[in-house]
């Protein structure tokens, strides 16, 4: 394929035809377009944007770049949740087993860490023995048997997104509304779901910096999803501070298990419970949100989703004994360092962008497409907005591979926090629902 004229056309702001989009996706998925040409093309798309028609064709071509899931008839609705990504965003890990316990089938296809935001697959793979590479037949059988599976794009499922996602990550082309829409919906449409709850984040550590941009992305996803027959509810949520008290792959798995055992933290639990509640309403299982929230909370408190989490990871090859041994450890990284305050007052800022960058630089995220993830590193025991602090109180702990990396991370992390003399109420996490 001679790709150069299409790069030039997009650079100059032309809309490509459906046939051209299908050919681009097909050729790239088959290795007939080089990464350097695709990188230039993605940058042209980033600056020029796509028409609705182009976004739709790209999404469907990406969906069709591999196999799609076909489930047998079953009274349990097929649903999923997806987030545009944030720091400490481990919601899927607790939500997926909760949804299975609420009577849904959840064929969750997730992504890897992108930019400074973590990825569900990287987190899951910090569980000893667990695989996220599930062939479609295995994924379907697992969902039918236990209600939930959490896998990634494979060579056979949405392979075009797998390749594009990795390239966008290292070429500064992530925060593009049409590219995010196509990336997310290609995976969700390939799952064959009927309802989707989206978490579109805005703020310091989100791809979408402002609430207006997040709303534009939410509308882009919701309208294309509706055209494709998927009912969608979008939560627009703040991503200025990390979710929960930990960021880093294994540390977030640990915190998710704690959430499933009823220990919150509140912001994390709120997102889990509200996402489940919206799906209950969207699928008609509950008539209104307050009742749906109550049912979701009750289910979480019953302990069934914690048991379901074990069932899920065992089905995906995890070694349960090794997992529980690892859970019992305080840390798995070689070095842990406490970061304490030299001021007093109330926490008025906990900058998720700085924290995400620190975790990435400790080895918890990717600098290049080939980067190896170190799942033990990260931060935990993070102070939350509004909490009162005296001099010498713990702001967070750093988990690192070496002492010098821990010390340089600690110095940067101190700069992530600010204090005020007066107590203040943090802004609501869920800013609006579309
Ligand atoms: N999540 C995805 O799956 N794709 C994106 O492009 C961004 C977030």
Boltz pocket constraint, residues with backbone or C-beta under 6 A from the ligand:
constraints:
  - pocket:
      binder: B
      contacts: [[A, 83], [A, 84], [A, 85], [A, 111], [A, 114], [A, 165], [A, 174], [A, 179], [A, 180], [A, 181], [A, 183], [A, 184]]
      max_distance: 6.0
